[in-house]
Amino acid sequence: MTPQIAARQEIDNDMFWFGNTLVALRARTSGSQDGVSIVEHRMPHGEAPPLHIHQSEDEYFHVLEGVMRFEVGGKIVIARAGDTLTAPKGVPHRFRVDSILGARCLTITKGGDFESMLIEMGRPADREDLPPQQAPTPDMIQALTQACRRAKIDIIGAPLA
């Protein structure tokens, strides 16, 4: 049997800024019969999304560089480069980048909801680096909350301190 080799997907605007992170779409749901999305995140020290629940997708995290502290279903897990963690759909989760130099990780989902939210809320990156750091404004938080709701993601609490 000849192994199948996947060709690099051609993705328009595959790299963008999302909040204080640099996001690269490595595989889109539209390019997979199974609807798999692989997203690479480059994040600064202290990056921490709010406590949230994905209603329709499991979320897999694979840490490429750095140290991240996760809370999944109330349990705290420290993940380092090479570690993989699952946040099952329906289970509250959040994380925080603990390493001073930041972190890089992949998130893998199936279904497209998370990917579509990232694309909706992303903005063009003018370089392959972290964006200028800024605290979220109330308008930014409201826009993110609404985009998450459309993507079947419920924000239910504060970021991990």
DSSP file with accessible surface (Angstrom, degrees, kcal/mol):
  #  RESIDUE AA STRUCTURE BP1 BP2  ACC     N-H-->O    O-->H-N    N-H-->O    O-->H-N    TCO  KAPPA ALPHA  PHI   PSI    X-CA   Y-CA   Z-CA
    1    1 A M              0   0  233      0, 0.0     0, 0.0     0, 0.0     0, 0.0   0.000 360.0 360.0 360.0 132.8    0.0    0.0    0.0
    2    2 A T        -     0   0  125      1,-0.0     2,-0.1     0, 0.0     0, 0.0  -0.712 360.0-121.9 -85.5 127.2    1.4    3.4   -0.9
    3    3 A P        -     0   0  105      0, 0.0     2,-0.4     0, 0.0    -1,-0.0  -0.404  23.3-124.1 -68.1 145.2    1.2    5.9    1.9
    4    4 A Q        -     0   0  192     -2,-0.1     2,-0.5     2,-0.0     0, 0.0  -0.773  20.2-156.5 -89.7 133.8   -0.7    9.1    1.2
    5    5 A I        -     0   0  157     -2,-0.4     2,-0.3     0, 0.0     0, 0.0  -0.950  14.7-132.3-112.7 123.7    1.1   12.3    1.6
    6    6 A A        -     0   0   95     -2,-0.5     2,-0.2     1,-0.1     3,-0.1  -0.559  18.2-132.2 -76.1 132.7   -0.9   15.4    2.3
    7    7 A A        -     0   0   88     -2,-0.3     2,-0.2     1,-0.1    -1,-0.1  -0.543  36.0 -90.4 -78.6 150.7   -0.1   18.4    0.2
    8    8 A R        -     0   0  162     -2,-0.2     2,-0.2     1,-0.1    -1,-0.1  -0.430  47.5-119.9 -60.9 128.9    0.4   21.7    2.0
    9    9 A Q        -     0   0   52     17,-0.3     2,-0.7    -2,-0.2    -1,-0.1  -0.523  16.6-128.0 -71.4 137.4   -3.0   23.4    2.1
   10   10 A E        -     0   0  170     -2,-0.2     2,-0.5    -3,-0.0    -1,-0.1  -0.787  35.2-178.5 -84.9 117.8   -3.2   26.8    0.3
   11   11 A I    >   -     0   0   19     -2,-0.7     3,-0.8    14,-0.1     2,-0.3  -0.979  24.0-134.8-125.1 123.6   -4.7   29.1    2.9
   12   12 A D  T 3  S-     0   0  132     -2,-0.5    -2,-0.0     1,-0.3     0, 0.0  -0.597  91.6  -2.5 -72.8 135.4   -5.5   32.8    2.3
   13   13 A N  T 3  S+     0   0  137     -2,-0.3    -1,-0.3     1,-0.1    12,-0.1   0.925  79.5 168.3  50.9  51.2   -4.4   34.9    5.3
   14   14 A D    <   +     0   0   33     -3,-0.8    11,-2.9    10,-0.1     2,-0.4   0.621  59.4  57.1 -75.4  -8.2   -3.2   31.9    7.2
   15   15 A M  E     +A   24   0A  35      9,-0.2   110,-0.8   110,-0.1     2,-0.3  -0.982  67.2 141.5-125.9 130.2   -1.4   34.0    9.8
   16   16 A F  E     -AB  23 124A  14      7,-2.6     7,-3.3    -2,-0.4     2,-0.4  -0.955  47.7 -96.3-155.6 170.5   -3.1   36.7   11.9
   17   17 A W  E     -AB  22 123A  17    106,-3.1   106,-2.4    -2,-0.3     2,-0.4  -0.816  28.0-175.5 -96.8 137.2   -3.3   38.3   15.3
   18   18 A F  E >   -A   21   0A  37      3,-2.1     3,-2.1    -2,-0.4     2,-0.2  -0.963  65.9 -49.9-131.0 109.1   -5.9   37.2   17.7
   19   19 A G  T 3  S-     0   0   30     -2,-0.4   104,-0.1   102,-0.4   116,-0.0  -0.422 123.2 -21.2  60.3-125.4   -5.8   39.2   20.9
   20   20 A N  T 3  S+     0   0   28     -2,-0.2     2,-0.3    -3,-0.1    -1,-0.3   0.116 123.0  89.1 -99.5  19.0   -2.2   39.3   22.1
   21   21 A T  E <  S-A   18   0A   4     -3,-2.1    -3,-2.1    22,-0.1     2,-0.5  -0.802  71.5-128.3-119.1 158.8   -1.3   36.1   20.1
   22   22 A L  E     -AC  17  42A  15     20,-2.4    20,-2.7    -2,-0.3     2,-0.4  -0.927  31.5-165.4-101.6 125.6    0.0   35.2   16.7
   23   23 A V  E     -AC  16  41A   0     -7,-3.3    -7,-2.6    -2,-0.5     2,-0.4  -0.936  10.7-171.8-117.6 135.4   -2.1   32.5   15.1
   24   24 A A  E     -AC  15  40A   4     16,-2.5    16,-3.1    -2,-0.4     2,-0.8  -0.994  20.2-139.7-126.6 124.3   -1.3   30.4   12.1
   25   25 A L  E     + C   0  39A   1    -11,-2.9    14,-0.2    -2,-0.4     3,-0.2  -0.744  24.5 175.1 -81.1 109.0   -3.9   28.1   10.5
   26   26 A R  E    S+     0   0A 106     12,-2.3   -17,-0.3    -2,-0.8     2,-0.3   0.749  71.9   7.6 -88.5 -27.9   -1.9   25.0    9.7
   27   27 A A  E    S- C   0  38A  18     11,-1.7    11,-2.5   -19,-0.1    -1,-0.3  -0.909  73.5-146.9-154.5 128.3   -4.9   22.9    8.5
   28   28 A R    >   -     0   0   56     -2,-0.3     3,-1.6     9,-0.2     8,-0.2  -0.677  23.2-122.3 -96.1 153.0   -8.5   24.1    7.9
   29   29 A T  G >  S+     0   0   28     -2,-0.3     3,-1.6     1,-0.3     6,-0.4   0.850 111.8  62.2 -58.9 -33.7  -11.6   22.2    8.4
   30   30 A S  G 3  S+     0   0  105      1,-0.3    -1,-0.3     5,-0.1     7,-0.1   0.713 100.1  54.5 -68.3 -17.6  -12.5   22.8    4.8
   31   31 A G  G <  S+     0   0   49     -3,-1.6     2,-0.4     5,-0.2    -1,-0.3   0.333 101.0  70.1 -96.7   9.2   -9.4   20.9    3.7
   32   32 A S    X   -     0   0   40     -3,-1.6     3,-1.3    -4,-0.2    -5,-0.0  -0.984  68.3-145.8-130.9 133.0  -10.2   17.8    5.6
   33   33 A Q  T 3  S+     0   0  205     -2,-0.4    -1,-0.1     1,-0.3    -4,-0.0   0.804 108.2  49.6 -63.0 -27.7  -12.9   15.2    5.0
   34   34 A D  T 3  S-     0   0  108     -3,-0.1    -1,-0.3     2,-0.1    -4,-0.1   0.443 113.8-118.8 -90.4  -3.1  -13.1   14.8    8.8
   35   35 A G    <   +     0   0   17     -3,-1.3    76,-2.9    -6,-0.4    77,-0.3   0.841  52.4 166.9  72.0  33.3  -13.3   18.6    9.4
   36   36 A V  E     - D   0 110A  43     74,-0.2     2,-0.4    -7,-0.2    74,-0.2  -0.630  18.9-163.5 -85.8 139.3  -10.1   18.7   11.5
   37   37 A S  E     - D   0 109A   0     72,-3.1    72,-2.1    -2,-0.3     2,-0.5  -0.981   4.6-168.7-121.0 132.7   -8.6   22.1   12.2
   38   38 A I  E     -CD  27 108A  53    -11,-2.5   -12,-2.3    -2,-0.4   -11,-1.7  -0.990  10.5-178.3-122.8 121.6   -5.0   22.6   13.4
   39   39 A V  E     -CD  25 107A   0     68,-2.7    68,-2.8    -2,-0.5     2,-0.5  -0.973  16.2-149.0-123.6 130.8   -4.0   26.0   14.7
   40   40 A E  E     -CD  24 106A  30    -16,-3.1   -16,-2.5    -2,-0.4     2,-0.4  -0.869  15.1-164.4 -98.9 132.4   -0.6   27.1   15.9
   41   41 A H  E     -CD  23 105A  16     64,-3.2    64,-2.1    -2,-0.5     2,-0.5  -0.968  11.8-165.8-118.3 129.8   -0.6   29.8   18.7
   42   42 A R  E     -CD  22 104A  99    -20,-2.7   -20,-2.4    -2,-0.4    62,-0.2  -0.980  25.1-178.8-110.6 120.5    2.4   31.8   19.7
   43   43 A M  E     - D   0 103A   4     60,-3.2    60,-2.4    -2,-0.5   -22,-0.1  -0.930  23.1-123.8-128.9 145.5    1.6   33.5   23.0
   44   44 A P    >   -     0   0   17      0, 0.0     3,-2.0     0, 0.0    53,-0.2  -0.358  48.3 -76.0 -80.1 164.0    3.3   35.9   25.4
   45   45 A H  T 3  S+     0   0   87     55,-0.5    53,-0.2     1,-0.3     3,-0.1  -0.302 120.3  23.1 -53.8 136.3    4.0   35.2   29.1
   46   46 A G  T 3  S+     0   0   21     51,-2.6    -1,-0.3     1,-0.3    52,-0.1   0.326  79.7 152.0  87.5  -8.5    0.8   35.6   31.1
   47   47 A E    <   +     0   0   36     -3,-2.0    50,-2.0    49,-0.1    -1,-0.3  -0.343  15.7 166.0 -57.9 131.3   -1.6   35.0   28.1
   48   48 A A        -     0   0   19     48,-0.2    48,-0.2    -3,-0.1    -1,-0.0  -0.814  25.1-151.8-155.7 106.9   -4.8   33.6   29.7
   49   49 A P        -     0   0   28      0, 0.0   111,-0.6     0, 0.0    46,-0.4  -0.368  37.7 -93.0 -73.2 161.1   -8.2   33.2   28.0
   50   50 A P  E     -G  159   0B  31      0, 0.0   108,-0.2     0, 0.0     2,-0.2  -0.255  51.2 -81.8 -68.4 162.0  -11.3   33.3   30.2
   51   51 A L  E     +     0   0B  27    107,-0.8   105,-2.5   106,-0.4   106,-1.4  -0.468  68.9 163.0 -61.5 128.9  -12.9   30.1   31.6
   52   52 A H  E     -GH 155  93B  19     41,-2.2    41,-2.4   103,-0.3     2,-0.4  -0.955  35.1-137.2-150.4 166.8  -15.0   28.7   28.8
   53   53 A I  E     -G  154   0B  23    101,-2.1   101,-2.7    -2,-0.3     2,-0.6  -0.998  11.5-145.3-130.9 128.3  -16.8   25.7   27.4
   54   54 A H  E     -G  153   0B   2     -2,-0.4    36,-2.8    37,-0.4    37,-0.3  -0.851  12.6-167.9 -88.5 121.1  -16.9   24.4   23.9
   55   55 A Q  S    S+     0   0   91     97,-3.2    -1,-0.1    -2,-0.6    98,-0.1   0.751  81.4  25.8 -81.4 -24.0  -20.3   22.9   23.3
   56   56 A S  S    S+     0   0   39     96,-0.5     2,-0.4    95,-0.3    -1,-0.1   0.490 114.0  52.7-121.8  -4.8  -19.6   21.2   20.0
   57   57 A E        -     0   0    3     95,-0.2     2,-0.2    31,-0.1    33,-0.2  -0.995  63.7-133.9-139.9 135.5  -15.8   20.4   19.9
   58   58 A D        -     0   0   57     -2,-0.4     2,-0.5    52,-0.2    52,-0.5  -0.565  30.1-143.3 -69.3 149.8  -13.2   18.6   21.9
   59   59 A E  E     -E   87   0A   5     28,-2.4    28,-3.2    -2,-0.2     2,-0.4  -0.982  12.3-164.0-123.9 121.6  -10.1   20.8   22.1
   60   60 A Y  E     -EF  86 108A  91     48,-2.5    48,-2.3    -2,-0.5     2,-0.5  -0.890   3.0-161.2-104.3 134.5   -6.6   19.2   22.0
   61   61 A F  E     -EF  85 107A   2     24,-3.2    24,-2.7    -2,-0.4     2,-0.5  -0.963   7.1-174.2-115.0 129.6   -3.6   21.2   23.0
   62   62 A H  E     -EF  84 106A  54     44,-2.6    44,-2.7    -2,-0.5     2,-0.4  -0.973  20.6-140.9-122.7 113.4   -0.1   20.1   22.1
   63   63 A V  E     + F   0 105A   2     20,-2.6    19,-3.3    -2,-0.5    42,-0.3  -0.619  24.0 174.4 -79.5 124.4    2.6   22.2   23.7
   64   64 A L  E     +     0   0A  50     40,-2.8     2,-0.3    -2,-0.4    41,-0.2   0.798  68.7   3.8 -95.2 -39.2    5.5   22.9   21.3
   65   65 A E  E    S+ F   0 104A 103     39,-2.0    39,-2.1    16,-0.1    -1,-0.4  -0.994 105.8  12.7-147.5 146.1    7.5   25.4   23.4
   66   66 A G  S    S-     0   0   24     -2,-0.3    15,-0.8    37,-0.2     2,-0.4  -0.314  81.6 -65.9  90.7-172.1    7.2   26.8   26.9
   67   67 A V  E     -I   80   0B  37     35,-0.3    31,-2.1    13,-0.2    32,-1.6  -0.987  42.5-174.5-126.1 130.8    5.2   26.0   30.0
   68   68 A M  E     -IJ  79  97B   0     11,-2.8    11,-3.4    -2,-0.4     2,-0.6  -0.978  16.2-146.2-127.5 139.5    1.4   26.3   30.2
   69   69 A R  E     -IJ  78  96B  60     27,-3.1    27,-1.9    -2,-0.4     2,-0.3  -0.930  23.1-168.2-105.5 120.7   -0.8   25.8   33.3
   70   70 A F  E     -IJ  77  95B   1      7,-3.3     7,-2.6    -2,-0.6     2,-0.5  -0.825  17.5-160.8-108.2 148.3   -4.2   24.4   32.4
   71   71 A E  E     +IJ  76  94B  33     23,-2.8    23,-1.8    -2,-0.3     2,-0.5  -0.986  19.0 172.5-123.3 117.3   -7.4   24.1   34.4
   72   72 A V  E >  S-IJ  75  93B  23      3,-2.4     3,-1.8    -2,-0.5    21,-0.2  -0.987  72.2 -15.7-128.5 117.3   -9.7   21.5   32.9
   73   73 A G  T 3  S-     0   0   50     19,-3.2    20,-0.1    -2,-0.5    -1,-0.1   0.834 129.2 -53.4  59.7  32.0  -12.9   20.5   34.7
   74   74 A G  T 3  S+     0   0   56     18,-0.3     2,-0.4     1,-0.2    -1,-0.3   0.356 113.6 117.4  86.6  -5.8  -11.4   22.0   37.9
   75   75 A K  E <   -I   72   0B 146     -3,-1.8    -3,-2.4     2,-0.0     2,-0.4  -0.825  58.0-139.4-100.0 133.0   -8.2   20.1   37.7
   76   76 A I  E     +I   71   0B  85     -2,-0.4     2,-0.4    -5,-0.2    -5,-0.2  -0.759  22.9 179.3 -92.1 132.3   -4.8   22.0   37.3
   77   77 A V  E     -I   70   0B  45     -7,-2.6    -7,-3.3    -2,-0.4     2,-0.5  -1.000  20.8-145.0-133.7 131.8   -2.2   20.4   35.0
   78   78 A I  E     -I   69   0B  67     -2,-0.4     2,-0.4    -9,-0.2    -9,-0.2  -0.861  22.2-166.2 -94.3 125.2    1.2   21.9   34.1
   79   79 A A  E     -I   68   0B   3    -11,-3.4   -11,-2.8    -2,-0.5     2,-0.2  -0.941   6.9-176.0-118.7 137.4    2.1   21.1   30.5
   80   80 A R  E >   -I   67   0B 137     -2,-0.4     3,-2.9   -13,-0.2   -17,-0.3  -0.730  47.9 -52.7-121.6 172.1    5.6   21.5   28.9
   81   81 A A  T 3  S+     0   0   57    -15,-0.8   -17,-0.2     1,-0.3    -1,-0.1  -0.162 127.9  24.6 -48.1 129.5    6.9   21.1   25.4
   82   82 A G  T 3  S+     0   0   50    -19,-3.3    -1,-0.3     1,-0.3     2,-0.2   0.170  94.6 121.1  97.7 -15.8    5.9   17.7   24.1
   83   83 A D    <   -     0   0   73     -3,-2.9   -20,-2.6   -20,-0.1     2,-0.4  -0.569  45.2-158.9 -83.5 146.2    2.8   17.3   26.3
   84   84 A T  E     -E   62   0A  87    -22,-0.2     2,-0.3    -2,-0.2   -22,-0.2  -0.976   9.9-176.2-124.8 138.6   -0.7   16.9   24.9
   85   85 A L  E     -E   61   0A  25    -24,-2.7   -24,-3.2    -2,-0.4     2,-0.4  -0.977  14.0-143.5-135.4 145.6   -3.8   17.7   26.9
   86   86 A T  E     -E   60   0A  60     -2,-0.3   -26,-0.2   -26,-0.2   -28,-0.0  -0.933   7.8-168.5-114.4 134.2   -7.5   17.3   26.0
   87   87 A A  E     -E   59   0A   0    -28,-3.2   -28,-2.4    -2,-0.4     3,-0.1  -0.925  27.9-144.3-112.8  98.2  -10.3   19.7   27.0
   88   88 A P    >   -     0   0   53      0, 0.0     3,-1.9     0, 0.0   -34,-0.3  -0.277  26.8 -91.8 -64.5 149.7  -13.5   17.6   26.2
   89   89 A K  T 3  S+     0   0  118      1,-0.3   -34,-0.2   -36,-0.1   -31,-0.1  -0.277 114.5  28.1 -57.3 144.1  -16.5   19.4   24.8
   90   90 A G  T 3  S+     0   0   41    -36,-2.8    -1,-0.3     1,-0.2   -35,-0.1   0.385  97.2 109.6  85.2  -5.0  -18.9   20.5   27.6
   91   91 A V  S <  S-     0   0   41     -3,-1.9   -37,-0.4   -37,-0.3    -1,-0.2  -0.914  71.8-120.6-109.4 125.4  -16.0   20.7   30.2
   92   92 A P        +     0   0   44      0, 0.0   -19,-3.2     0, 0.0   -18,-0.3  -0.357  44.3 163.3 -62.3 139.0  -14.9   24.1   31.5
   93   93 A H  E     +HJ  52  72B   1    -41,-2.4   -41,-2.2   -21,-0.2     2,-0.3  -0.987  16.9 162.2-154.9 161.0  -11.3   25.0   30.8
   94   94 A R  E     - J   0  71B  45    -23,-1.8   -23,-2.8    -2,-0.3     2,-0.3  -0.944  14.7-156.9-165.0 169.4   -8.7   27.7   30.6
   95   95 A F  E     - J   0  70B  21    -46,-0.4    65,-0.5    -2,-0.3     2,-0.3  -0.948   6.6-148.9-148.9 171.4   -5.0   28.1   30.6
   96   96 A R  E     - J   0  69B  64    -27,-1.9   -27,-3.1    -2,-0.3     2,-0.7  -0.989  23.4-124.1-145.0 137.5   -2.2   30.5   31.4
   97   97 A V  E     + J   0  68B   0    -50,-2.0   -51,-2.6    -2,-0.3   -29,-0.2  -0.740  31.2 175.7 -81.5 115.4    1.3   30.8   29.8
   98   98 A D        +     0   0   44    -31,-2.1     2,-0.2    -2,-0.7   -30,-0.2   0.709  45.1  97.9 -94.4 -25.4    3.7   30.5   32.7
   99   99 A S  S >  S-     0   0   22    -32,-1.6     3,-2.0     1,-0.1   -53,-0.1  -0.484  72.1-135.2 -73.5 135.5    7.1   30.6   30.9
  100  100 A I  T 3  S+     0   0  135      1,-0.3   -55,-0.5    -2,-0.2    -1,-0.1   0.841 105.3  51.3 -57.3 -36.5    8.7   34.0   30.8
  101  101 A L  T 3  S-     0   0  176      1,-0.3    -1,-0.3   -57,-0.1     2,-0.1   0.349 115.0-118.3 -85.9   8.7    9.6   33.7   27.1
  102  102 A G    <   -     0   0    7     -3,-2.0   -35,-0.3   -58,-0.1     2,-0.3  -0.410  29.9 -96.5  86.9-166.6    6.0   32.8   26.2
  103  103 A A  E     -D   43   0A   5    -60,-2.4   -60,-3.2   -37,-0.2     2,-0.4  -0.976  14.2-148.3-151.0 159.4    4.8   29.5   24.6
  104  104 A R  E     +DF  42  65A  60    -39,-2.1   -40,-2.8    -2,-0.3   -39,-2.0  -0.998  27.8 161.2-129.1 135.1    3.8   27.9   21.4
  105  105 A C  E     -DF  41  63A   1    -64,-2.1   -64,-3.2    -2,-0.4     2,-0.4  -0.977  32.7-127.2-147.7 161.1    1.1   25.3   21.1
  106  106 A L  E     -DF  40  62A  37    -44,-2.7   -44,-2.6    -2,-0.3     2,-0.4  -0.888  16.8-158.5-102.2 141.5   -1.1   23.6   18.6
  107  107 A T  E     -DF  39  61A   2    -68,-2.8   -68,-2.7    -2,-0.4     2,-0.5  -0.988   8.3-165.7-116.9 134.4   -4.9   23.4   19.1
  108  108 A I  E     +DF  38  60A  45    -48,-2.3   -48,-2.5    -2,-0.4     2,-0.3  -0.979  15.5 161.6-121.6 126.8   -6.7   20.6   17.3
  109  109 A T  E     -D   37   0A   2    -72,-2.1   -72,-3.1    -2,-0.5     2,-0.4  -0.894  28.3-137.6-135.2 169.3  -10.4   20.6   16.9
  110  110 A K  E    S+D   36   0A 128    -52,-0.5   -74,-0.2    -2,-0.3   -52,-0.2  -0.989  78.7  36.5-133.6 120.4  -13.0   18.9   14.7
  111  111 A G  S    S-     0   0   52    -76,-2.9   -75,-0.1    -2,-0.4   -76,-0.1   0.054  94.6-107.2 132.0 -29.0  -16.0   20.8   13.3
  112  112 A G  S  > S+     0   0    9    -77,-0.3     4,-2.5   -75,-0.0     5,-0.2   0.344  84.4 112.2  97.7  -9.7  -14.9   24.3   12.5
  113  113 A D  H  > S+     0   0   27      2,-0.2     4,-2.0     1,-0.2     5,-0.2   0.960  84.4  41.2 -64.6 -50.2  -16.6   26.3   15.3
  114  114 A F  H  > S+     0   0   17      1,-0.2     4,-2.4     2,-0.2     5,-0.2   0.941 116.0  51.2 -62.4 -45.5  -13.3   27.3   17.1
  115  115 A E  H  > S+     0   0   12      1,-0.2     4,-2.3     2,-0.2    -1,-0.2   0.923 109.1  50.4 -58.1 -44.2  -11.6   28.0   13.8
  116  116 A S  H  X S+     0   0   56     -4,-2.5     4,-2.6     1,-0.2    -1,-0.2   0.890 109.0  51.6 -65.9 -36.2  -14.4   30.2   12.6
  117  117 A M  H  X S+     0   0    7     -4,-2.0     4,-2.5     2,-0.2    -1,-0.2   0.926 109.6  49.8 -65.2 -43.6  -14.3   32.3   15.8
  118  118 A L  H  X S+     0   0    0     -4,-2.4     4,-1.3     1,-0.2    -2,-0.2   0.929 112.7  46.9 -60.1 -44.1  -10.6   32.8   15.5
  119  119 A I  H  < S+     0   0   69     -4,-2.3     3,-0.3     1,-0.2    -2,-0.2   0.930 112.4  49.9 -64.7 -44.1  -10.9   33.9   11.9
  120  120 A E  H  < S+     0   0   92     -4,-2.6    -1,-0.2     1,-0.2    -2,-0.2   0.911 119.3  36.5 -60.5 -42.3  -13.8   36.3   12.7
  121  121 A M  H  < S+     0   0   51     -4,-2.5  -102,-0.4    -5,-0.2    -1,-0.2   0.544  98.8 100.9 -92.3  -7.4  -12.0   37.9   15.6
  122  122 A G     <  -     0   0   23     -4,-1.3  -104,-0.2    -3,-0.3    -3,-0.0  -0.290  54.9-155.0 -75.5 162.1   -8.5   37.9   14.0
  123  123 A R  E     -B   17   0A  76   -106,-2.4  -106,-3.1  -104,-0.1    -2,-0.1  -0.973  35.3 -82.6-134.5 151.2   -6.8   40.8   12.4
  124  124 A P  E     -B   16   0A 115      0, 0.0     2,-0.5     0, 0.0  -108,-0.2  -0.241  39.6-137.0 -57.0 134.8   -4.1   40.8    9.7
  125  125 A A        -     0   0   27   -110,-0.8  -110,-0.1     1,-0.1     3,-0.1  -0.832   8.9-161.6 -91.0 128.0   -0.6   40.4   11.1
  126  126 A D  S    S+     0   0  126     -2,-0.5     2,-0.3     1,-0.1    -1,-0.1   0.444  77.8  16.8 -90.3   1.7    1.9   42.8    9.4
  127  127 A R  S    S-     0   0  107      2,-0.2     2,-1.8     0, 0.0    -1,-0.1  -0.974  85.8-101.8-160.9 161.6    4.8   40.6   10.6
  128  128 A E  S    S+     0   0  151     -2,-0.3     2,-0.3    -3,-0.1  -106,-0.1  -0.449  90.9  86.6 -87.2  65.1    5.4   37.0   11.9
  129  129 A D  S    S-     0   0   65     -2,-1.8    -2,-0.2  -108,-0.1    -3,-0.1  -0.926  90.4 -68.2-150.6 170.8    5.7   38.2   15.5
  130  130 A L        -     0   0   35     -2,-0.3  -109,-0.1     1,-0.1     3,-0.1  -0.319  56.1-113.7 -63.8 147.8    3.5   38.9   18.5
  131  131 A P        -     0   0    3      0, 0.0     2,-0.1     0, 0.0    -1,-0.1  -0.292  46.9 -73.2 -73.6 167.0    1.2   41.9   18.1
  132  132 A P        -     0   0   83      0, 0.0     2,-0.2     0, 0.0     0, 0.0  -0.431  62.6-111.6 -57.6 131.0    1.6   45.0   20.2
  133  133 A Q        +     0   0  100     -2,-0.1     2,-0.3    -3,-0.1  -113,-0.1  -0.471  46.6 166.1 -74.1 136.9    0.3   44.0   23.7
  134  134 A Q        -     0   0   91     -2,-0.2     3,-0.0    -3,-0.0  -114,-0.0  -0.993  37.3-116.7-149.8 144.9   -2.9   45.5   24.9
  135  135 A A        -     0   0   82     -2,-0.3     2,-0.1     1,-0.1  -116,-0.0  -0.600  46.6-101.5 -76.3 141.9   -5.4   44.9   27.6
  136  136 A P        -     0   0   80      0, 0.0    -1,-0.1     0, 0.0     0, 0.0  -0.437  34.1-139.7 -67.7 137.1   -8.8   44.0   26.3
  137  137 A T     >  -     0   0   65     -2,-0.1     4,-2.5     1,-0.1     5,-0.2  -0.482  28.0-103.9 -85.8 165.0  -11.4   46.9   26.3
  138  138 A P  H  > S+     0   0  107      0, 0.0     4,-2.4     0, 0.0     5,-0.2   0.895 124.6  52.2 -56.5 -38.0  -15.0   46.3   27.3
  139  139 A D  H  > S+     0   0  120      2,-0.2     4,-2.5     1,-0.2     5,-0.2   0.896 109.1  49.4 -65.1 -39.5  -15.9   46.6   23.6
  140  140 A M  H  > S+     0   0   63      2,-0.2     4,-2.5     1,-0.2    -1,-0.2   0.909 111.3  49.4 -64.9 -41.7  -13.3   43.9   22.7
  141  141 A I  H  X S+     0   0   87     -4,-2.5     4,-2.7     2,-0.2    -2,-0.2   0.921 111.6  48.8 -63.8 -42.4  -14.6   41.6   25.5
  142  142 A Q  H  X S+     0   0  106     -4,-2.4     4,-2.4    -5,-0.2    -2,-0.2   0.929 111.6  49.0 -64.2 -43.7  -18.2   42.0   24.3
  143  143 A A  H  X S+     0   0   37     -4,-2.5     4,-2.5     1,-0.2    -1,-0.2   0.915 113.0  47.6 -62.7 -42.7  -17.3   41.3   20.6
  144  144 A L  H  X S+     0   0   43     -4,-2.5     4,-2.9     2,-0.2     5,-0.2   0.926 110.3  52.2 -63.9 -43.9  -15.3   38.2   21.7
  145  145 A T  H  X S+     0   0   39     -4,-2.7     4,-2.3     1,-0.2    -2,-0.2   0.920 112.1  45.9 -58.8 -43.7  -18.2   37.0   23.8
  146  146 A Q  H  X S+     0   0   76     -4,-2.4     4,-2.1     2,-0.2    -1,-0.2   0.914 112.8  49.3 -67.4 -41.9  -20.6   37.4   20.9
  147  147 A A  H  X S+     0   0    0     -4,-2.5     4,-1.3     1,-0.2    -2,-0.2   0.908 111.7  50.0 -63.8 -40.9  -18.3   35.7   18.4
  148  148 A C  H  <>S+     0   0    7     -4,-2.9     5,-2.8     1,-0.2     3,-0.4   0.924 107.4  53.8 -62.5 -43.7  -17.8   32.8   20.9
  149  149 A R  H ><5S+     0   0  152     -4,-2.3     3,-1.6     1,-0.3    -1,-0.2   0.917 107.5  50.6 -58.0 -43.0  -21.5   32.4   21.4
  150  150 A R  H 3<5S+     0   0  142     -4,-2.1    -1,-0.3     1,-0.3    -2,-0.2   0.804 110.6  50.9 -63.4 -28.4  -22.0   32.1   17.6
  151  151 A A  T 3<5S-     0   0    2     -4,-1.3    -1,-0.3    -3,-0.4   -95,-0.3   0.196 121.4-107.6 -94.6  14.4  -19.2   29.4   17.6
  152  152 A K  T < 5S+     0   0  105     -3,-1.6   -97,-3.2     1,-0.2   -96,-0.5   0.872  78.8 131.6  61.4  39.1  -21.0   27.5   20.4
  153  153 A I  E   < -G   54   0B   4     -5,-2.8     2,-0.6   -99,-0.2   -99,-0.2  -0.993  43.6-155.0-121.5 122.7  -18.3   28.5   23.0
  154  154 A D  E     -G   53   0B  59   -101,-2.7  -101,-2.1    -2,-0.5     2,-0.6  -0.882   6.3-147.8-102.5 122.5  -19.6   29.8   26.3
  155  155 A I  E     +G   52   0B  53     -2,-0.6  -103,-0.3  -103,-0.2  -104,-0.1  -0.796  28.4 163.7 -84.8 122.3  -17.5   32.2   28.3
  156  156 A I  E     +     0   0B  88   -105,-2.5     2,-0.3    -2,-0.6  -104,-0.2   0.411  51.4   1.3-124.2  -1.3  -18.3   31.4   31.9
  157  157 A G  E    S-     0   0B  30   -106,-1.4  -106,-0.4     0, 0.0    -1,-0.1  -0.973  79.0 -62.6-169.5-175.4  -15.6   32.9   34.1
  158  158 A A  E     -     0   0B  62     -2,-0.3  -107,-0.8  -108,-0.2     3,-0.1  -0.268  58.3 -87.4 -79.9 163.4  -12.4   34.8   34.5
  159  159 A P  E     -G   50   0B  67      0, 0.0     2,-0.4     0, 0.0    -1,-0.2  -0.229  56.0 -85.7 -62.3 162.0   -8.9   33.9   33.1
  160  160 A L              0   0   14   -111,-0.6   -91,-0.1   -65,-0.5   -65,-0.1  -0.578 360.0 360.0 -73.0 124.2   -6.7   31.7   35.2
  161  161 A A              0   0  102     -2,-0.4    -1,-0.1    -3,-0.1   -65,-0.0  -0.389 360.0 360.0 -79.5 360.0   -4.7   33.9   37.7
